Amino acid sequence: MNVDDDKTGSGRVDRSRRNHHAAISTLPPVFNTSEACHYLRISRPTFLKLIATGKIRAQKLGKGWKVRDTELERFLLAGEASPQ
């Protein structure tokens, strides 16, 4: 890698490029409906019922639901998942 790769044409460091990887790694992982269902090994209707009853906290964004990985872990550790 060349030393000048992180510099703009003016010789200044392009901070957006330098901080790009740090910003991505600090974001909490978020699952969409399909990913959450696959992770929990449940159907979509079951997942939506769990959200409606408040057993899983999720956020409606656009047409779909988003849920943090920590919320899915909390749900699993609480033992609220029904046996299949």
C-alpha positions as CSV (number, residue, x, y, z in Angstrom):
1,M,0.0,0.0,0.0
2,N,1.3,3.4,-0.9
3,V,1.5,6.0,1.8
4,D,-0.5,8.4,-0.3
5,D,-3.5,6.0,-0.7
6,D,-5.3,7.6,2.2
7,K,-4.7,11.2,1.1
8,T,-6.9,13.4,-1.0
9,G,-5.5,15.3,-3.9
10,S,-4.7,18.2,-1.6
11,G,-2.4,16.0,0.6
12,R,-4.8,15.9,3.5
13,V,-6.0,12.6,5.0
14,D,-9.4,11.6,3.8
15,R,-11.0,11.0,7.2
16,S,-14.1,9.3,5.8
17,R,-11.9,6.5,4.3
18,R,-9.8,6.2,7.5
19,N,-12.8,5.9,9.8
20,H,-14.9,3.8,7.5
21,H,-13.9,0.4,9.0
22,A,-14.1,1.6,12.6
23,A,-17.7,2.9,12.1
24,I,-18.9,-0.4,10.6
25,S,-17.4,-2.5,13.4
26,T,-19.1,-0.5,16.1
27,L,-22.6,-0.9,14.7
28,P,-24.7,-3.6,16.4
29,P,-25.8,-6.4,14.1
30,V,-29.4,-6.2,13.1
31,F,-31.5,-8.9,11.5
32,N,-34.4,-8.5,9.1
33,T,-37.5,-10.8,9.4
34,S,-36.1,-13.5,7.2
35,E,-32.7,-13.6,8.9
36,A,-34.3,-13.6,12.4
37,C,-36.7,-16.5,11.4
38,H,-33.7,-18.5,10.1
39,Y,-31.7,-17.8,13.2
40,L,-34.5,-18.8,15.6
41,R,-35.6,-21.7,13.3
42,I,-39.2,-20.5,13.4
43,S,-41.7,-19.6,10.7
44,R,-42.5,-16.0,9.7
45,P,-46.0,-16.1,11.2
46,T,-44.6,-17.3,14.5
47,F,-42.0,-14.6,14.5
48,L,-44.7,-12.0,13.8
49,K,-46.8,-13.4,16.7
50,L,-43.9,-13.1,19.1
51,I,-43.4,-9.5,18.1
52,A,-47.2,-8.8,18.5
53,T,-47.2,-10.3,22.0
54,G,-44.1,-8.4,23.0
55,K,-42.0,-11.5,23.6
56,I,-39.5,-10.2,21.0
57,R,-38.8,-6.4,20.8
58,A,-38.5,-5.3,17.2
59,Q,-38.7,-2.1,15.2
60,K,-40.8,-1.7,12.1
61,L,-38.7,0.0,9.4
62,G,-40.3,0.4,6.0
63,K,-42.2,-2.7,5.1
64,G,-40.2,-5.1,7.3
65,W,-39.2,-5.7,10.9
66,K,-35.6,-5.2,12.3
67,V,-34.4,-6.9,15.4
68,R,-31.0,-6.7,17.1
69,D,-29.0,-9.9,17.6
70,T,-28.9,-9.2,21.4
71,E,-32.7,-9.2,21.5
72,L,-32.8,-12.6,19.8
73,E,-30.2,-13.9,22.3
74,R,-32.2,-12.5,25.2
75,F,-35.3,-14.3,23.9
76,L,-33.5,-17.6,23.5
77,L,-31.8,-17.4,26.9
78,A,-35.2,-16.5,28.6
79,G,-36.5,-19.9,27.4
80,E,-39.6,-18.5,25.8
81,A,-39.1,-20.4,22.6
82,S,-41.6,-23.2,22.2
83,P,-40.2,-26.7,21.7
84,Q,-40.6,-28.1,18.2
